[in-house]
Amino acid sequence: MNETIVWFRAGGRDDGQREAQLSELGLQTAISEDPEDLRLLLTRMQPVLLLAEISDAGAWPGWEIISEYRSQGTFMPVMVIAGEGSSEEAVAVFEAGGNEYMTSPLHDEEFRCRVKNLLWLTGRRRGLESLIKIDGLMLDASRRLVSRDGIRLSLTPKEFDLLYYLAVNQGEICPRDEILRHVWGYHFHADTNVVDVYIRHIRIKVDKGHRNKLIHTVRGTGYVLRAPGGSSSGV
């Protein structure tokens, strides 16, 4: 049975091409036309993703509904599709609780890749192993929980995304630009130290006080999450 996503688009504008693309990914689409309809849909089903095709994204009343839904213990990733879009609007989306942001017109393959990547990153595809264990570190992608040696760790959503990406690729060197592309959605060279800043935060939470360090720097390249005795070369 196909997994369901909810697509919020005012007026129920038809987009058969996108729905066909989603169907090819094994996703069934339920259309929502207004916030109250969205609230009803979320109470009746457990969608793996919400697509929100909206304008003035920061002021969208749907954010309150999403916050209420998530407060019940179910995480649902949200991808916003804007019209012309702007950097300010993108910031507003992420600060409001969005997880992905695209502007129209959508590029077919980029749309497919971003949907697949978001579902993978948040562990929302059923049938995929969502529990990762590495030398006492445990990540539960389905509930977005992290613990080490049985002690619950409190990570921000983006810290979890970054740690989960490193864990899925454990033992493999993850270059900074690849981390930016997969975790932040940057598909261009970005002159930013955001990865290094987040790694410092995660190290304090994951490795501080532990004899065995799991997160290692690869000079001039990026980072690797490696259990003791792993073969990847890091520092």
Secondary structure, 3 states (H helix, E strand, C coil): CCEEEEEEEHHHCCCHHHHHHHHHCCEEEEEECCHHHHHHHHHHCCCCEEEEECCCHHHCCHHHHHHHHHHCCCCCCEEEEECCCCHHHHHHHHHHCCCEEEECCCCHHHHHHHHHHHHHHCCCCCCCCCEEEECCEEEECCCCEEEECCEEECCCHHHHHHHHHHHHCCCCCEEHHHHHHHHHCCCCCCCCCHHHHHHHHHHHHHCCCCCCCCEEEECCCEEEECCCCCCCCCC
